[in-house]
């Protein structure tokens, strides 16, 4: 069939087709990753066993091994992609019907093996679906189409995760499995009526017969092409922190007394719902901005969003805190996932779309599966609180690698200032990562303060004069030292300077090791953005610093109100010195943040 005879297909037809196909993938995957961990925890499984259950998704990680087959073989009358999608959809429905007759309480391992088979079928269907997406979508459609892809997948996860939890707790196992099978059968209808040959051409016209003789040759060529290992590193690390946090959030909810219905609403309705909204916004981001440059910024935002899980875990649990953290993390993850998938399409070669895209997607799944397994081991060994601190720290360290890799691959237009700023986020993560195991479970006291003083610059390009400014800090006082966040702002003759720093403060103790002296030492990292004089645009940078100071109580025997003076000698950009004199107030020991 010549290109003139091909039937055009509207964007609406494309989006509806892919929405149904990706919903069909998200439905069972949502059940395996969201409902099953809760079900296993209710059955008194350990955190390590729950993390190990993530190995059920192993076919999603290994599907690149058989992905080249979907680029080469099929039934001529069905079309290259439908030859795989239609039979596999039917097998998925039959597999779930068969699972419905099993009793997980009596034969849990048989059920797990059956789910492994279901995942193998769904993963293979995903290979052909991704290949169809790359073949059918034009470059300008891929941003919004990936939004539909992630959105349909998220809706499927809501149905497979939160909805199935409610059905499991009310109607039982068999009804839940049969309802999943019915949903899969309904969403298979659009692909049954899709005439692939009339839209994309015949099988023979689309398959390079030379590749059939060496089915893995092109995959090997893709794997070892220029700079591809750096890109694979990004795929391997990009979603690790989100997955490590989300995987342990559900067992944490069980251990804190939440019911199956409540967990389904909190993680499914709010989590997947926020992910759906994020996916829609991600379509706009992927269509409007450079996809690779957006990945660097989204890595930083995603790190901060993942850290919000520390709010309910490290303080007194409350529903609003869980909802806030869940919405923030999943909405940002939705934006980041859509952008990542759109960028993955850009890395595919013509006539190799299924194998190239699948290999990249498999790396993402490998990272998520590994993250879930290690998360169970980490939470078992360190406890929930230290685990979430470690995850937050690691997510910040990932930012530095993502920015470095993209810049070295010439995929972004970042200036050196932006690179230093985002790399400094990794430095923010290094200190809490090293100290996370030693941190106490709760803060012993909270300290807030304000100070005023100058910034004395040296060798900072475009900044010469002394700048007067002010700073505000928030500290968490523990038995291992004090961890502080500080915001600093200074202006002078048209120049503006803003800085955010993270510090570890160590107080000096007297001989009895119980009463602190007024002196303390500081070590930390900072990120800056500033506007030099007579320059309209701002510059970004970051670095590390050391310093010290004094803290003198002003209210008799109590240390709650004190005079405080600090200095920080900063490296990057150039050299500079900040001196602040002001006041601080701390809660009594054993106050906010303690059990």
Secondary structure in CASP SS format (residue, H / E / C, confidence):
PFRMAT SS
TARGET T0000
AUTHOR 0000-0000-0000
METHOD secondary structure of the structure
MODEL  1
X C 1.00
X C 1.00
X H 1.00
X H 1.00
X H 1.00
X C 1.00
X C 1.00
X C 1.00
X C 1.00
X C 1.00
X H 1.00
X H 1.00
X H 1.00
X H 1.00
X H 1.00
X H 1.00
X H 1.00
X H 1.00
X H 1.00
X H 1.00
X H 1.00
X H 1.00
X H 1.00
X H 1.00
X H 1.00
X H 1.00
X H 1.00
X H 1.00
X H 1.00
X H 1.00
X H 1.00
X H 1.00
X H 1.00
X H 1.00
X H 1.00
X H 1.00
X H 1.00
X H 1.00
X H 1.00
X H 1.00
X H 1.00
X H 1.00
X C 1.00
X C 1.00
X C 1.00
X C 1.00
X H 1.00
X H 1.00
X H 1.00
X H 1.00
X H 1.00
X H 1.00
X H 1.00
X H 1.00
X H 1.00
X H 1.00
X H 1.00
X H 1.00
X H 1.00
X H 1.00
X H 1.00
X H 1.00
X C 1.00
X H 1.00
X H 1.00
X H 1.00
X H 1.00
X H 1.00
X H 1.00
X H 1.00
X C 1.00
X C 1.00
X C 1.00
X C 1.00
X E 1.00
X C 1.00
X C 1.00
X C 1.00
X E 1.00
X C 1.00
X C 1.00
X H 1.00
X H 1.00
X H 1.00
X H 1.00
X H 1.00
X H 1.00
X H 1.00
X H 1.00
X H 1.00
X H 1.00
X H 1.00
X H 1.00
X H 1.00
X H 1.00
X H 1.00
X H 1.00
X H 1.00
X H 1.00
X H 1.00
X C 1.00
X C 1.00
X C 1.00
X C 1.00
X C 1.00
X C 1.00
X C 1.00
X H 1.00
X H 1.00
X H 1.00
X H 1.00
X H 1.00
X H 1.00
X H 1.00
X H 1.00
X H 1.00
X H 1.00
X H 1.00
X H 1.00
X H 1.00
X H 1.00
X H 1.00
X H 1.00
X H 1.00
X H 1.00
X H 1.00
X H 1.00
X H 1.00
X H 1.00
X H 1.00
X H 1.00
X H 1.00
X H 1.00
X H 1.00
X H 1.00
X H 1.00
X C 1.00
X C 1.00
X H 1.00
X H 1.00
X H 1.00
X H 1.00
X H 1.00
X H 1.00
X H 1.00
X H 1.00
X H 1.00
X H 1.00
X H 1.00
X H 1.00
X H 1.00
X H 1.00
X H 1.00
X H 1.00
X H 1.00
X H 1.00
X H 1.00
X H 1.00
X H 1.00
X H 1.00
X H 1.00
X H 1.00
X H 1.00
X H 1.00
X H 1.00
X H 1.00
X H 1.00
X H 1.00
X H 1.00
X H 1.00
X C 1.00
X C 1.00
X H 1.00
X H 1.00
X H 1.00
X H 1.00
X H 1.00
X H 1.00
X H 1.00
X H 1.00
X H 1.00
X H 1.00
X H 1.00
X H 1.00
X H 1.00
X H 1.00
X H 1.00
X C 1.00
X H 1.00
X H 1.00
X H 1.00
X H 1.00
X C 1.00
X C 1.00
X C 1.00
X H 1.00
X H 1.00
X H 1.00
X H 1.00
X H 1.00
X C 1.00
X C 1.00
X H 1.00
X H 1.00
X H 1.00
X H 1.00
X C 1.00
X C 1.00
X H 1.00
X H 1.00
X H 1.00
X H 1.00
X H 1.00
X C 1.00
X C 1.00
X C 1.00
X H 1.00
X H 1.00
X H 1.00
X H 1.00
X H 1.00
X H 1.00
X H 1.00
X C 1.00
X C 1.00
X C 1.00
X C 1.00
X H 1.00
X H 1.00
X H 1.00
X H 1.00
X H 1.00
X H 1.00
X H 1.00
X H 1.00
X H 1.00
X H 1.00
X C 1.00
X C 1.00
X H 1.00
X H 1.00
X H 1.00
X H 1.00
X H 1.00
X H 1.00
X H 1.00
X H 1.00
X H 1.00
X H 1.00
X H 1.00
X H 1.00
X H 1.00
X H 1.00
X H 1.00
X H 1.00
X C 1.00
X C 1.00
X C 1.00
X C 1.00
X H 1.00
X H 1.00
X H 1.00
X H 1.00
X H 1.00
X H 1.00
X H 1.00
X H 1.00
X H 1.00
X H 1.00
X H 1.00
X H 1.00
X H 1.00
X H 1.00
X H 1.00
X H 1.00
X H 1.00
X H 1.00
X H 1.00
X H 1.00
X H 1.00
X H 1.00
X H 1.00
X H 1.00
X H 1.00
X H 1.00
X H 1.00
X H 1.00
X H 1.00
X C 1.00
X C 1.00
X H 1.00
X H 1.00
X H 1.00
X H 1.00
X H 1.00
X H 1.00
X H 1.00
X H 1.00
X H 1.00
X H 1.00
X H 1.00
X H 1.00
X H 1.00
X H 1.00
X H 1.00
X H 1.00
X H 1.00
X C 1.00
X H 1.00
X H 1.00
X H 1.00
X H 1.00
X H 1.00
X H 1.00
X C 1.00
X C 1.00
X C 1.00
X C 1.00
X H 1.00
X H 1.00
X H 1.00
X H 1.00
X H 1.00
X H 1.00
X H 1.00
X H 1.00
X H 1.00
X H 1.00
X H 1.00
X H 1.00
X H 1.00
X H 1.00
X H 1.00
X H 1.00
X H 1.00
X H 1.00
X H 1.00
X H 1.00
X H 1.00
X H 1.00
X H 1.00
X H 1.00
X H 1.00
X H 1.00
X H 1.00
X H 1.00
X C 1.00
X C 1.00
X C 1.00
X C 1.00
X C 1.00
X C 1.00
X H 1.00
X H 1.00
X H 1.00
X H 1.00
X H 1.00
X H 1.00
X H 1.00
X H 1.00
X H 1.00
X H 1.00
X H 1.00
X H 1.00
X H 1.00
X H 1.00
X H 1.00
X H 1.00
X H 1.00
X H 1.00
X H 1.00
X H 1.00
X H 1.00
X H 1.00
X H 1.00
X H 1.00
X H 1.00
X H 1.00
X H 1.00
X H 1.00
X H 1.00
X H 1.00
X C 1.00
X H 1.00
X H 1.00
X H 1.00
X H 1.00
X H 1.00
X H 1.00
X H 1.00
X H 1.00
X H 1.00
X H 1.00
X H 1.00
X H 1.00
X H 1.00
X H 1.00
X H 1.00
X H 1.00
X H 1.00
X H 1.00
X H 1.00
X H 1.00
X H 1.00
X H 1.00
X H 1.00
X H 1.00
X H 1.00
X C 1.00
X C 1.00
X C 1.00
X C 1.00
X C 1.00
X C 1.00
X C 1.00
X H 1.00
X H 1.00
X H 1.00
X H 1.00
X H 1.00
X H 1.00
X H 1.00
X H 1.00
X H 1.00
X H 1.00
X H 1.00
X H 1.00
X H 1.00
X H 1.00
X H 1.00
X H 1.00
X H 1.00
X H 1.00
X H 1.00
X H 1.00
X H 1.00
X H 1.00
X H 1.00
X C 1.00
X C 1.00
X C 1.00
X C 1.00
X C 1.00
X C 1.00
X E 1.00
X E 1.00
X E 1.00
X E 1.00
X E 1.00
X E 1.00
X E 1.00
X E 1.00
X E 1.00
X E 1.00
X E 1.00
X E 1.00
X E 1.00
X E 1.00
X C 1.00
X E 1.00
X C 1.00
X C 1.00
X E 1.00
X C 1.00
X C 1.00
X C 1.00
X E 1.00
X E 1.00
X E 1.00
X E 1.00
X E 1.00
X E 1.00
X E 1.00
X E 1.00
X E 1.00
X E 1.00
X E 1.00
X E 1.00
X C 1.00
X C 1.00
X E 1.00
X E 1.00
X E 1.00
X E 1.00
X E 1.00
X E 1.00
X E 1.00
X E 1.00
X E 1.00
X E 1.00
X E 1.00
X E 1.00
X C 1.00
X C 1.00
X E 1.00
X E 1.00
X E 1.00
X E 1.00
X E 1.00
X E 1.00
X E 1.00
X E 1.00
X E 1.00
X E 1.00
X E 1.00
X E 1.00
X E 1.00
X E 1.00
X E 1.00
X C 1.00
X C 1.00
X C 1.00
X C 1.00
X C 1.00
X C 1.00
X E 1.00
X E 1.00
X E 1.00
X E 1.00
X E 1.00
X E 1.00
X E 1.00
X E 1.00
X E 1.00
X E 1.00
X E 1.00
X E 1.00
X E 1.00
X E 1.00
X E 1.00
X E 1.00
X C 1.00
X C 1.00
X C 1.00
X C 1.00
X C 1.00
X C 1.00
X C 1.00
X E 1.00
X E 1.00
X E 1.00
X E 1.00
X E 1.00
X E 1.00
X E 1.00
X E 1.00
X E 1.00
X E 1.00
X E 1.00
X E 1.00
X E 1.00
X E 1.00
X E 1.00
X E 1.00
X E 1.00
X C 1.00
X C 1.00
X E 1.00
X E 1.00
X E 1.00
X E 1.00
X E 1.00
X E 1.00
X E 1.00
X E 1.00
X E 1.00
X E 1.00
X E 1.00
X E 1.00
X E 1.00
X E 1.00
X C 1.00
X C 1.00
X C 1.00
X E 1.00
X E 1.00
X E 1.00
X E 1.00
X E 1.00
X E 1.00
X E 1.00
X E 1.00
X E 1.00
X E 1.00
X E 1.00
X E 1.00
X C 1.00
X C 1.00
X C 1.00
X C 1.00
X C 1.00
X C 1.00
X C 1.00
X C 1.00
X C 1.00
END
